[in-house]
């Protein structure tokens, strides 16, 4: 297990850059016990500008580096990430409150997979353009050119994974990045920067700035930033996209959701409950794709609730280093207050039936963790579509069970939201599952499972849930711009006009 350093500073030109012009700071807090971990110095405007200048200086050489050579460096970073998996996972556990059983098997593993995927993709011709004969005397070819210096703004729930989702295709395509982690979970950023440096990434290609909204706003508005990739809540994403769009910058927005899980009438109850629990309680419910609106056939409701209550004890809160623990605290004091408020609204205002859980800490929690930001896995039933807990993205371990009478009704109600990030279906008849999935308005969908997002799979939201995609082949396209060229081989326009 690693110990985090006492302080963090802006990282650019290949090293941390302490600055007396950045007196402001904030602290990273261990959510499991409420204790401070590290002092993070907020990046001043001068430091942000210096990080961007560092990236600009590195861009000409990095963009001209052949893709296969860029890939070799990124593959060395993959090796380092996998060698350091457990130590980096422990950093994520300390910073996010997620159990080590999760961070050690998911967060770094899946981030390294994405980096490996994009390194392999560019090495095997993923940046190749097209070529065709326009007419006997002329041909057309296209090329995919890097954008320049790009900004990555990360989220607090999957810090290093999201940092890799952004930096992997960005760097593989020949761009440079200035990355701002969430102010709630910033510890991973310098560790990742050091991994890239040790792998041989030239100084200035990957840089880190720290802070909250003001830092993100300055980074987004900077005229030298060619693209902004943001992951976070819808309201903030709209502001970021608006600011970037005003400067005609490229954007990728991966925003929030209020995703439906439709349990079909022929579904096996055990399987339906398993999928619903994965869709609501993994990562303590702090996942943007959570399937928090669970539509269950009216005739199945009692059996579904019975099996759910039987399986809830398998959601185990406790010592985060214990591999048997699979449920952690919420990420911060502020977020804990928000989720507790929603649970209380569900009880007092929405008057939904509290099947299990509630705003209190788990009864089995050890005494040394009682100052942490814990809530119980919570299930409301007898829910209605107009309830606050059903409409709003809570981003916590709060499931709403809704009953329906016909599949058409379930689909219509599932789509009755401005958000469209994810959706899922559980059922035995795979043909019907496909038919229902085809009607659900979401960019990421699952059948008889929930949550997996491999590197090869492009993911992105519909409606208010985002712009563009990450990962997969299309994810690489989001970090390049097209150049089309006509080559005239039978004489030039100048020759033509000279004969007039």
N, C-alpha and C positions, 0 to 999 in steps of 0.2 A: 504494500500500500504506500502511495506517495504522500508527502506532505506538500501542501501548496505554499508558494512563496508569500511573503508578507505584503508585497505590493505588486501592482501591475501598471505599466506605462505604455504609451503609444509605441507601436512597433513598426518601423520602416527602415529602409536601406539595410535590411538584414539583421537588425538588432533593436532591442528596447531603447527608447529615447527619453530618459528622464528630462523633465522640463520644469523650470521654476515658474514658467508662465501658466502652469496648470495647477493652481492651488486647490481647486475644487476636487472632491473625491466622493466616492460612495463605497459601500461595503458589500461584499458577497456574503450571504448568510446561509448557514447550514439549515435547511428547512426542517430537518428531523428533530432539532433541539433548540433552534432559534439563536445559535451562537455564531458570531462573526468568523469568517474564514480568511478574508483577504481585503486589503484596501486597494481600490481601483481608482487611479487618477483620471479624471475626465479630460479628454483630449481638447485642448484649446483650438480655436479656429486656425491659429498659426501651425499647430501640430497637424491638424487635418490637411491643411494646404501642403505642408511638407511631405506628408505621406502620399498625397496625390502626385506631387512633383517627383517623388521617388519612383512611383509607378510609371509616370510619363518617361522618365529617363531610361527605364528598363524595357519599355515597350518595343522600341525599334529593334533591339537585338532579339528579344524573346519571340516576337511575331515572325522574325525572319529565320528562327531556328526550325529546321525541318521537323515535321510532325513526329517522325519516328524517334528523333532525339528528345523532343519534349516528352514523348511517351516513356522513354527509358528513365527519365528523371522522376516522373510521376509514379512509375512502377517501383522505383526505389522507396518512394514515400509510402506506397502500399505495404511494402515489406516492413518498414519501420512501424507503421500503425499496427500491424498484426503482431509484431514483436512486443510492442508496448501496450497491447490490448488491455490487460488487467489494470495496469497503473493508470492509463487514461480513463478506463471505465470507473475507477474509484474516484477520480477527479469529478466525473459526471455525477456520480452518486452523491458526493459531498455538496455539489453545487445545485443539483436539481431535486434531491431527495428521492430519486428513483432507487429501488433496491439494486444491489450489486448483481443479483441473479438476472436482472434485466439489462443493465448497462453493459455487463460483461459478455452478453450473448447477442445483443441487438445493436446498440448505439455505434460502437466503433466498428463492429463487424460489417454492418450494412453500409456505413460510410466508406470504409475501405473497398467494399465491393463496387460502389459507384465510381470511385477513383480508378479502380482497375478497369472497369468497363469502358470508361471514356478514354483512358490511355490506350487500350486495345483498339478502340474504334478509330481513333485518329491514326494509329500506326498502320491500320489495315485499309486505309483509303476512305475513311468516313468524311474527310473534308474534300474529297474529289468533286469537281463540278461535272458539267455535261458538255457534250460536243455534238453538233449536227451540221449537215450540209444544207445551207439555206437555198442555194441555187448552184448551178455548175461552176460559177466563178466566185462564190462566196461561202464562207463557213461562219458558224457562231459557236463560241465557247463561253462557258460561265466559270467563275471561280468564287470560292467562299472565303471572304476576307475577315480577319478579326476586327472587332469593333473599336478597341482601344483600351482605355482605363475604365473599369467597371466597378460599381459599388454593390456589395452584398450586405444586406441587413438581415441578421438572423433572428430567430425566435428562441424563447427560453425553454421550450419543452424538449426539444431534441438538439441541443446546442452543437455538438461536434458533427453529428450526422447532417444537419442542415448546412453547416459551414462547408462540408464536403460536397453536398448536393449542389451548392453554388460554385465553389471554387474549382471542382473537378472539371466540368465542361468549359468553364471560363478559361482556365489555364491551358487545358488541352487544345482549345481552339486558337491559342496564341495571344489571348488578352492578358492584362494585368488586373489585379483586384485590390481594392481597399475595402476591408471587411469590418463591419461593426457588429459585434455580438450584442445580444440583449443585455441590458444593464442588470437584469435579475440573475443571469447565469453566464458570466463572462469568462470564467476561468480557463476554458478549453482553448481560447483563441491563440494565446501565445504558445501553448504546447503544440498546436497545429502549425503555427508559423515556424517553430523550431524544427518540427518534423520535415517540413518542406525545405528549410535551409540545409539540414543535414543530408537530405536526398540530393542536393545539388541545384536546387532552384536558385537562379540568379537573384541577387539582392534587388529589392524593389518590386519583384513580380507579385508577391503576396504581402500585404501590409495590414495592420490592425489599428483601429481607433476605438476609443471607449466613450460611452456616455449614453444619455437618454435621447429624447426627441429632438432637442436642439442640435445635437451632434449629427443625428440622421438627416435633419433638415439641411444643415450646411453641406453635408456630403452630397445629398441629392441635388441641391441647387447649383453645385459647382460647375462652371462651364466646361471643365475638362473631363467630366464624367460622361461617358457615352451610353451607359446602360445602368439601370437600377433593378436589382433583383431583391424582392422583399417577401418575407414570410411573417404573417402576423394577423391581427384582427382586422375585420372589414373596414371599420371606420378609419383606422390609421392607414390602411392600404389605399383607401380612396385619396387621402391627402398626399401620400407619397406619389401615387400614380399621377395625380393632378399636377404636382410640382414638376415631376419628371416630364410629363407630356408637354407642359408649357415650354420646356427647353428642347422639345423634339427628341427626347432621349428614348432609347429602347427600354421596355419594361417587361418584367415577369412578376406577376403577383400571385402568391399562393396564400389565400385568405381563409376565413373561417367557414364553418358549416353547421347545419342542424340536420344531420343526415338520417334518413329513414332506413329501418330494417324491416322488411316485409316477410313475415312467417306465413307460408302458404298452408292451406288447409290439410294437405297431405304430409306435411313435415313431421319428422320424428321429434317428439317433444324434447328429449334429451339433447339432441343435436341443436335444436333451436335455442335452448337455454344456454348451451355452451357458446354458440356464436354471439348471442346477446350479451353474455358476460364479457367475452373478449372485446366486443364493440363498445363496452361502457366502462370497464374497470381496469383494463390494461393501462399502465402508466398512470394509475390513479385517475383515469378519465381525462387526462390532460393531453388529448390528441385531437387535432382539428378535424379528422375524419370520423370521429366517434359516431356510432349509430345510436343516438340517444332517443329517437322516436321509434319504439318497437311496436309494430302493428301485428296484433295476434288475432286469429279468428275467434269470434265470440265463444264458440263451442269448445275451444282449446284453453280458454283463459284460466280456469281453475287448475287444470293439470300443469300448465306453464308456470303458474305462480307456485304451486306445490313443489315442483322440481327445482325451481329457482331458489326457494327457501332452503331446500336440502343442500344446494351447492354453494350458497353464500359463505358458509364457514371455510371453504377452501380458498377464499380471498384472505390472505394472512398478512396483517400488519405487524411490524416489529423491528428488531435490529436489522439495519439495512445491509450489514455485512453477512448476515445469515442467508445461505442459499435457499432456505425454505421460505423466506420472506418474499412475497410477490406483490405487495401493496405498500406504497410509501405515502409520505405527507404531500400536501399541496406545496407549490413551489415557493410561495412567499406569504408574508403576513397579510399583505393587501389582497392577494388572490384568495387566501383562506377566508377573509372577511366577505368577499364577493360571493363565494360559493355557499357559505353558511347563510348569507342573506337570501339566496335563491331557494335553499332548502326550507327556510322558515316561511318564505312566500308560498311555496308549494303547500305547506301545512295550513297556514293561516288565511291567505288570500285566495289561492286557487282551490283550497279545500279538497285536494286530491287525497286519496287513501295512501298513507305511508305504510308500505308493505314491510319494509325493513330499513335499518340504518337511521339516519337523522343527522343533525348538526353537531352532535357530541363526538368526542374522540372515541376510538375503539376501546372497549372495556379491557381488552387484553394487553393494552400498550404498557410497556415497562415504565417505571417511574422516571428514569433518566431521559425519557423522550416526551414527557408531558408538556414541555414548553414548546414543542414543535407544532407544525401547522397541519394537524391531522383532522380528517373527518372520516366517517364510516362510509363504506359502499352503500349507496342509498337507492331504493326503488320506490317509485310512486306508481300506483295503479288507479284504475277508474279515471284516467286522464281524459281531458277534452282538448280539441285542437286549439282552442282560444286561450288556454292557460299560459301564464307567463313562463312556467318551467318547460312547456312544450314548444313555445315560440322562440325563446331566447337561447343563444349559445351560452351554456353555463361553463363549459370547459372544466368539468369536474366529474367525479364518479356518481352521477345522478341519472338514473334510467327512468323514462316515462313509458308505461305500458298503455297502449291504446287498443281497443277492440274494434273489429270491423265485421261486416256481414257478407260482402262480396269483394272479390279481388279487384274489380273495376273501381269500387269505392276506395279501397286501400291505395291503389295507384294514384287516384285523383287527389286524395288527401296527402299522400306522401309528396306530391309535386307542388302542393300549395304553400310554397315558401319562396322567398327571394333568393335563397341560397341554393347551391347545387354542387357541393363539393364531392360527396360520396353517397353511395346507396348500396343496399344488399338485399339478397333474397335467400331464404332457406326453404327447400322443398325436395321431395323425392322425384317428382316428374321433371326431368331436366329440360324437356321441351318447354314446359310452362315456365320454368325458371328463366329461360332465355327470353321468352316472350315478355315477361314482366320486366326484366332488366332492360329490354329495348325500349320500354315505355317510361322508365324512370329518368328524370332530368338531372343527371349528375355526371361529372367527368371521370370519377373513379368508382368502379362497381365491383362487387364480389358475389359469387354464388356459392352457398354452403360453406363459407369461410368469412373472415373479416381481418383487414388490417395489413396483410402482406403487401409490400411495395418493392419488388425487386428492381435492380438497376436497369434492367432491359425494358421495363414498363414505363411508358410516358404517363405522367400524372399531372392533372390540373383541373381547376374548378370551372363550372358553368355559372351563368348568371352573375350574382354578386360575389361569388366565391373565388374569383380570380381572373387573370389574363395569362395566356400562354401555358406552357407545360415545362415540367422538369423531368429529367431522366429519359432513357430511351433515345433512339435516333433523333426524334424530334427535339429532344432536349438539347442536343448539340447545335441544331439549327438556330436555337434561340440566342446563341452567342456569336453568330457570324452574320455578315451582310453579303448580299449577292452583287457580283459585278458581271455584266454581260458584255461581250465584245464581238463585233462583226469584223471579219477579215475579208477584204476584197482582194481576190487574186487575179482578176482579169482586167485590171485597170482601175484607176481611182476616179473620184468625182472630178478632181482637177483636170484629168485627161479628158473627160467627157465635155466639160465646159470649154476647154481649149479648142474644141472642134466646132463650137457654135459660131 
